[in-house]
Amino acid sequence: MWIKALENSPQEGTMLEFNAAGKQLFVTLNNGKLYCGENHCPHEGVKLTLGCFKGNRIKCSLHGFSFDLATGSSSEDGVDDLKTYPVKQQNGQIYINL
């Protein structure tokens, strides 16, 4: 089910936090592509919006684990993958598929 998440797209290299359906999420524009994921590290729960990008990965600020923005795959064995969601821009607004 596609739901409207944001009125505008984030600027390149930035992240916007929001809540939808009881989930804390982020949307980012990285290398011209939109991504959406849960805004907490699966390892310790720290907000990923406090971290940074390394290529196509988001890096947690606490322990440095990183997660692929497209697939959510973790950089470390034993650390759960990040839950990601399909995201699209339509008429300037951002929609995610929960």
C-alpha positions as CSV (number, residue, x, y, z in Angstrom):
1,M,0.0,0.0,0.0
2,W,1.5,3.3,-1.1
3,I,1.2,6.2,1.4
4,K,2.3,9.8,1.1
5,A,5.3,10.3,3.4
6,L,6.6,13.7,2.6
7,E,5.6,16.9,0.7
8,N,9.1,17.3,-0.8
9,S,12.1,15.2,-1.7
10,P,15.3,15.5,0.4
11,Q,18.2,17.3,-1.1
12,E,21.1,15.2,-2.5
13,G,23.1,13.6,0.3
14,T,20.6,14.5,3.1
15,M,18.0,12.4,5.1
16,L,14.5,13.4,6.2
17,E,13.0,11.6,9.3
18,F,9.3,10.9,9.6
19,N,6.8,8.5,11.1
20,A,4.4,6.4,9.2
21,A,2.1,3.6,10.3
22,G,3.9,3.6,13.7
23,K,7.3,3.2,12.2
24,Q,10.2,5.7,12.5
25,L,11.6,6.0,8.9
26,F,14.0,8.0,6.8
27,V,14.1,9.0,3.2
28,T,17.3,10.0,1.5
29,L,18.4,11.0,-2.0
30,N,21.8,9.4,-2.7
31,N,23.5,9.6,-6.1
32,G,20.2,10.8,-7.6
33,K,18.1,7.9,-6.3
34,L,15.5,7.8,-3.5
35,Y,15.8,5.3,-0.6
36,C,13.7,4.6,2.5
37,G,14.5,2.6,5.6
38,E,13.7,2.2,9.2
39,N,15.5,4.9,11.2
40,H,17.2,2.7,13.7
41,C,20.3,0.5,13.5
42,P,19.2,-3.1,13.9
43,H,22.2,-3.7,16.2
44,E,21.7,-1.1,19.0
45,G,18.7,1.0,17.9
46,V,20.6,4.2,17.3
47,K,19.0,6.6,14.8
48,L,20.7,6.1,11.4
49,T,20.0,9.7,10.5
50,L,22.8,10.5,13.0
51,G,25.2,8.5,10.7
52,C,26.6,9.2,7.3
53,F,26.9,7.8,3.8
54,K,29.7,5.7,2.4
55,G,29.0,5.2,-1.2
56,N,25.6,3.5,-1.4
57,R,25.6,2.5,2.3
58,I,24.4,4.2,5.4
59,K,26.8,4.0,8.3
60,C,25.7,3.9,11.9
61,S,27.3,6.5,14.1
62,L,27.7,4.2,17.1
63,H,29.7,1.1,16.0
64,G,30.2,1.9,12.3
65,F,28.2,-0.9,10.9
66,S,26.8,-0.1,7.5
67,F,23.7,-1.1,5.5
68,D,23.1,-1.1,1.8
69,L,20.5,1.6,1.0
70,A,18.8,-0.5,-1.7
71,T,18.7,-4.0,-0.1
72,G,19.3,-3.2,3.6
73,S,22.1,-5.9,3.8
74,S,24.4,-5.5,6.8
75,S,28.2,-5.1,6.5
76,E,28.7,-7.5,9.5
77,D,27.8,-11.2,10.0
78,G,25.5,-11.5,13.0
79,V,23.9,-8.0,12.6
80,D,20.4,-8.0,11.2
81,D,19.7,-6.3,7.9
82,L,18.1,-2.9,7.8
83,K,14.4,-3.0,6.8
84,T,14.0,-0.9,3.6
85,Y,10.8,0.1,1.7
86,P,10.1,1.0,-1.9
87,V,9.9,4.8,-2.4
88,K,8.9,7.0,-5.3
89,Q,8.4,10.6,-6.1
90,Q,5.1,11.6,-7.8
91,N,4.1,15.3,-8.5
92,G,6.9,16.4,-6.2
93,Q,5.7,14.4,-3.3
94,I,7.3,11.3,-1.7
95,Y,5.4,8.0,-1.4
96,I,6.5,4.8,0.3
97,N,5.1,1.3,0.0
98,L,4.5,-0.3,3.4
